């Protein structure tokens, strides 16, 4: 049985034209909410034409990657990819204020400093007293309910997103993997996610083959 989910309500909806650094442009109907359990300012971007089973990506905020193009992660390219794929298919990009897998921006930067000493992304979180991944997708389920979405196709390589949404009463009708945006700078990070986070990324080669990925499985 799904746990009780407090109701959230739509606060404001406004149409915003979007343009990405590579020139890709689309238009989103951006929704804000009242009553989200963590009190943060999460947003839903409706893209494309509405459909009975929308394509949905819960995307965790990454200031360094989404805004400044950091090469230490794949967040920026995933955001760009999601915007286009959801525009084509019809659905929602849920922009969740979960910086650093939920530990916050400053602690994420502290974790980067520890990674520079040899720890991987999960070990660094543990060294700072955090869980490897502190994200809770209750707010995503609340947002979807407020938008009238009970069944979706999930755009993600992360099995925990699907598992949490299912436990919260959202039907994940299909799981669709994102691309793998590997580079020399982030290959070690992606390899760690594939190994420890069970993301469907295939085999990442962090050295000697920048950007090479063996796709063994769709996430």
N, C-alpha and C positions, 0 to 999 in steps of 0.2 A: 504493500500500500504506500502511495506517495505521501510524504509528510505534508502537514497543513501549510499552505502557501498564502501568506498575507497578500491581499489585493493591493496593487499599485494602480494609479490612474494617470492618464495622459494629462500633462500640464499645458504644453504648447506644441504646435506643429508649424513649421515654417519651411518654405522651399528655398534651397541654397544651391547655386551652381558651384560645381567643384572642378578644379583643374590641377593636375599633378605635374611634378617637375618635368616629366617626359612629354608633356603636352596632352595627355589623355584627359578628356573632359566628360563629365556627366552631370546630372542634376539629381539631388537628393531631397526627399521630404524628411526633415530632421525633427525627431520627437524627443521632448524632455518629459520627465515623469514626476509624480508625487508619490510618496509612500514607499519608496525603495528601502529595503531593510537596513542597508548600511549607511543611508543618508548621503551618499555621494552623487555627483552629477553625471550619471551615465546617459548615453545618447543612443538612439536608434536611427539609422539612416535607411530609409526606404528607397530602393533603387529599382529601376526598370518597371515592368508591368506586373501588377499583383497577380498571384497565382494561388491555387488551393493549397499546394505544398511548396512554400517558398524556400529558396536557397538562403541559408542563414550562416553567417560567420560571427561568432563571438570573438572579438579582437581586443586583446588586452593592451591598454595604452603603453606606448614606449616613446617617451619624449626624444631620446637620443636617436632612435631609429626612424620613427614616423616623421619627425620634424626636421632633424638635422642630418639624416642620411648616414647614421653610424654604421660602420661595416662590421661591428662586433656581433651583430645579430642579424636575423632575417626578417625582422618585424616590418620595416619599411616596404620591402618588396612584397611581402605577404599582404599588406594593406592595399597596395596598388593593384595587385592581382585580384584581390577580393572585390574591389570596387567595380572592376570591369566584368568579372564573371557574374556577379550578382546583378549588375545592370542588364546583362544579356538574358539571364535566366528569370529574373524577377525575384526580389526577396529583401532581406534586411542585413545590414552590417551593424552589429551591436558593438558600440565603442565603449568598452568597460574600463573604468578608472582603476586599473589593477597593475600599476607600474611595478616592474621588477618581479613578475609573478606574485604580486601581492605584498611585497615587502616595502615598497615605496622607493622614490627616486634616490634619496641620499644613501639608503642602505644598498641600493643597486650599485651605486658608484663605489661604495665600500667593498662590495662583492667583486667588482671589476678589479680593484686594487689587489685583493687577495688572489684573484685569478692570475694576475701578473706575477705572483710569487710561485705559481705552479698548481694551485687548486683548480678544480673544474667548477662549472657554474653551480652544481648542486652542493659540492663540498664547501664552497664559499658561503652559501646560504646557511648551511649547518654551523659553520664556524662563527657566524654572526648571531647564532641563537634562533634561527628561523627554520621552518620546514623547507624541504627542497622546492615545494610549490604550495603557496598559501592561498591560491585562488579558490573562491567559492562562487558557483554560478547560480545561486539563488536569485540574485538580482536579474540575471538573464532570463530565468523562467518567469519572474514577475513581469518583466518588460514584454515578453512574448504573449503572456496572457492578456495584458492590457491592450496589446495590438490585435488580439483575436486569433493568435497563432497557437494551435494545439499540436500540429504535425508539421515536420520540416525535413528538408534535406540539409545535413550539416556539412559545411565546408571547413574541414579541419583534419590535421594529421594526429590530433591528440585524443586518445581514447577516453581520457578522464572527462573531457567536455561532454562526450556522448553519454557516458555512464552517469554523470551528475544530472544532466538534463532529464534522462529517463527516470531516475529516482525521484525527480521533482515533478513528474507527471507529464513531461513533454514527449511526444512520440517522435523518435528519430527514424524516419522512414527510409533514409539512405545516408550513408557517410561518403563524402566526396573529398578526396585528398587534394591539398594544395600542391603547387609546384615546390621543388626543393631549390632554394636560392643560395647555393653554396659558393663561397669564395675562399681565397687563401686566408682572409682575416677571420672568417666565421666557421671554418670547417671543423675545428675542434669543438666549438660550441654545439654545432649540429650533431656531431658524432656522440657527444655526451647526452643530448636530448634523445637520440635514437636508442642509446644503450640503457640509460637510467630512467627515462621518462616513457619508454615504450612507444614513442612516436613512430608512425609508419613512414620512415624516411629512407628505408633501405640502408646500405652501407656507405658511410661518409668517409672519405680519405683525407685526414687533416694535414698530411704533409706529403710533398713530392707529387701531388696530383691535385692542385688547387681547382676546386669546382667540380671534381669528379664524384659522381654519385652512382652507386649500384642500386637500382630500384628493385628490391626484392618483393615489395608488398605495397599495395595502395593503402594509405592510412585511413 
